Amino acid sequence: MIQVIYRQLASKIPYLGLVILLTFTTSLTAQEGDPAKGKTLYNTNCAACHQLDRKMTGPALRNVEARLAEEQGLDREWLNKWIRNSAGLIKSGDAYANQIYNEYNQVAMTAFPQLSDQDISDILAYTAEPKAEPAPTPGPDTGGTGGQVEGGISNKLILGALAILFALLAIALVLVRQTLNRFAEEKGVEIAAQDKGLPIWKAFVKNQFLVLVSVIFLMLASAYFVYGYLSQIGVDQGYEPVQPIHYSHRIHAGENGIDCKYCHSSARVSKHSGIPSLNICMNCHKSIYQVAEETQQMGIDEYGVDYNAEIQKLYKAVGWDEDEQQYTGETQPVKWVRIHNLPDFAYFNHSQHVSVAGVQCQTCHGPVEEMEVMYQHAPLTMGWCINCHRETNVKVEDNAYYTKIHEQLSKKYGVDKLTAAQMGGLECGKCHY
Amino acid sequence: MVFASVVSCQKNSRPNYQFMPNMYEPVSYEAYQESDAFPGGVEAQLPAEGSIPRGDHMPFEIENTNAGYELAKATLQSPLDSTQIDSPRGGQLYDIYCGICHGRNGKGQGTLVKREKILGVPSYDDAGRAITAGSIYHTIYYGKNAMGSYANQLNEEERWQVVDYVLKLKADLEK
């Protein structure tokens, strides 16, 4: 009997092996997707609305296939249908499709009929990858700062050593003098007493010409300084206030190359170059909820700024609930500090300079794309305005508006190209009225 | 000496002082000024509900819903005729406001996408979306998914110029 049992078991083993082999091979074919390819596909097609670990326009997608299978009992077939035509699946009355559609405010997912089975496998393979552990604080970084501290110490050491050296030298000189004096005393050498003439100030007072010259010099020098002092009153060149939200033009306009007029759009069409309302920040920061790790590290190391905390300030001001991905409606204005401010009696129009004249923003505002903290680059004085009007040629090419007046005026002045001044850019009433 | 001491006292975090600033400071309200006269304490306010800007701007009647999007996609046409279309200007506006994400050629590979700041920007020739003039205008006006509204950066005429330019890029991509 026992033998028989053994025989039966033995005959079953190959079957068992086959079953195991089959399950493995099927599961292998099901997950055959290439995560690397999947990442590219995911970034081009899905990432607009989905993130892996965070709710966005659509749900988070980490392990979506496994989760769906476990929680809803939905298979790959359902996912394929949903991805290729979610609207069709909703219409067909599928329960879970309708549930998720309503849960996300009835935002319809774009159909992706162009994705093949292989593409979808790739994408799902990418979403099934385990979450990358946050990289441990890089070693070389701490080493770097250590090196800097060491550099500081060694500099101080060198300075200290120099100071001690000089002190020793001074002491040595004093000692040498003392010993020499003692030698002289012992040998009975008289040190010749110096001939005491008039004190220098008395000699100076006696020389009236010298007095006159130095008085004139003093007066001129003080006039120069007083003039310099008076003419900088009310000039805010270099003004660099602390803003309520630390906004880095260096990152936005410099590294990311966002056009000035993207945010300051009213500079094209209005007198003011407006401070962008926060919805313009949210055009990008809806998706960008934190900065790259190296940027964050650089902000803390070089500027002492926590960029991620600044983004949170924005969310608070605009009333954006990150978890729910919707606006709460509780907003509070941001009290930006105005930097460039002309006195009320001077008229300045941005659109005239930006759109008509085609002047680059940097001409007046300086290298904004390099400024971590915004400051006033130009003095914004009248002399500065006029200087530019005298030197700048008016852009008349392709501008029918100027054709006629340019012909007349260039004849009158006998020049090929007119400057803004010759077009009337120096007339008082252009700016003061 | 006085000058030197004054200069050394000047701090860049506060503005310089002014001499008799009576004519410096405006009597009227300035843009963005703080004032108790307005709700919220700021001079900058939204226009009253339902107000229409001067010029021949017509209010945009189609709603910000899926149905509205489909309606715009199917029916909405550009009011500009061929003489009013200014492609260079449309292109400039496109480069400022759209190109940073959608790329200069509309393939969805703008600077921000290449730097992996914003992901998933589709190409204009995407078959699943099959954009039309109406759907582009609707999307610029209201935004869609992660894209925000550009209604306050571009006026009606400029939006249609951009729509025309986008259609041109789409045609180029489909070649």
Boltz contact constraints between the chains, C-beta under 6 A:
constraints:
  - contact:
      token1: [A, 43]
      token2: [B, 119]
      max_distance: 6.0
  - contact:
      token1: [A, 47]
      token2: [B, 119]
      max_distance: 6.0
  - contact:
      token1: [A, 47]
      token2: [B, 120]
      max_distance: 6.0
  - contact:
      token1: [A, 48]
      token2: [B, 120]
      max_distance: 6.0
  - contact:
      token1: [A, 48]
      token2: [B, 145]
      max_distance: 6.0
  - contact:
      token1: [A, 48]
      token2: [B, 146]
      max_distance: 6.0
  - contact:
      token1: [A, 49]
      token2: [B, 145]
      max_distance: 6.0
  - contact:
      token1: [A, 57]
      token2: [B, 145]
      max_distance: 6.0
  - contact:
      token1: [A, 57]
      token2: [B, 146]
      max_distance: 6.0
  - contact:
      token1: [A, 108]
      token2: [B, 66]
      max_distance: 6.0
  - contact:
      token1: [A, 110]
      token2: [B, 128]
      max_distance: 6.0
  - contact:
      token1: [A, 110]
      token2: [B, 129]
      max_distance: 6.0
  - contact:
      token1: [A, 111]
      token2: [B, 128]
      max_distance: 6.0
  - contact:
      token1: [A, 112]
      token2: [B, 128]
      max_distance: 6.0
  - contact:
      token1: [A, 113]
      token2: [B, 128]
      max_distance: 6.0
  - contact:
      token1: [A, 114]
      token2: [B, 127]
      max_distance: 6.0
  - contact:
      token1: [A, 225]
      token2: [B, 3]
      max_distance: 6.0
  - contact:
      token1: [A, 229]
      token2: [B, 3]
      max_distance: 6.0
  - contact:
      token1: [A, 233]
      token2: [B, 19]
      max_distance: 6.0
  - contact:
      token1: [A, 234]
      token2: [B, 18]
      max_distance: 6.0
  - contact:
      token1: [A, 236]
      token2: [B, 15]
      max_distance: 6.0
  - contact:
      token1: [A, 236]
      token2: [B, 16]
      max_distance: 6.0
  - contact:
      token1: [A, 238]
      token2: [B, 12]
      max_distance: 6.0
  - contact:
      token1: [A, 239]
      token2: [B, 15]
      max_distance: 6.0
  - contact:
      token1: [A, 240]
      token2: [B, 12]
      max_distance: 6.0
  - contact:
      token1: [A, 241]
      token2: [B, 13]
      max_distance: 6.0
  - contact:
      token1: [A, 257]
      token2: [B, 111]
      max_distance: 6.0
  - contact:
      token1: [A, 258]
      token2: [B, 100]
      max_distance: 6.0
  - contact:
      token1: [A, 259]
      token2: [B, 96]
      max_distance: 6.0
  - contact:
      token1: [A, 261]
      token2: [B, 96]
      max_distance: 6.0
  - contact:
      token1: [A, 262]
      token2: [B, 96]
      max_distance: 6.0
  - contact:
      token1: [A, 262]
      token2: [B, 97]
      max_distance: 6.0
  - contact:
      token1: [A, 265]
      token2: [B, 153]
      max_distance: 6.0
  - contact:
      token1: [A, 272]
      token2: [B, 31]
      max_distance: 6.0
  - contact:
      token1: [A, 282]
      token2: [B, 148]
      max_distance: 6.0
  - contact:
      token1: [A, 283]
      token2: [B, 148]
      max_distance: 6.0
  - contact:
      token1: [A, 286]
      token2: [B, 146]
      max_distance: 6.0
  - contact:
      token1: [A, 287]
      token2: [B, 118]
      max_distance: 6.0
  - contact:
      token1: [A, 287]
      token2: [B, 146]
      max_distance: 6.0
  - contact:
      token1: [A, 288]
      token2: [B, 117]
      max_distance: 6.0
  - contact:
      token1: [A, 333]
      token2: [B, 42]
      max_distance: 6.0
  - contact:
      token1: [A, 343]
      token2: [B, 24]
      max_distance: 6.0
  - contact:
      token1: [A, 344]
      token2: [B, 24]
      max_distance: 6.0
  - contact:
      token1: [A, 344]
      token2: [B, 26]
      max_distance: 6.0
  - contact:
      token1: [A, 345]
      token2: [B, 23]
      max_distance: 6.0
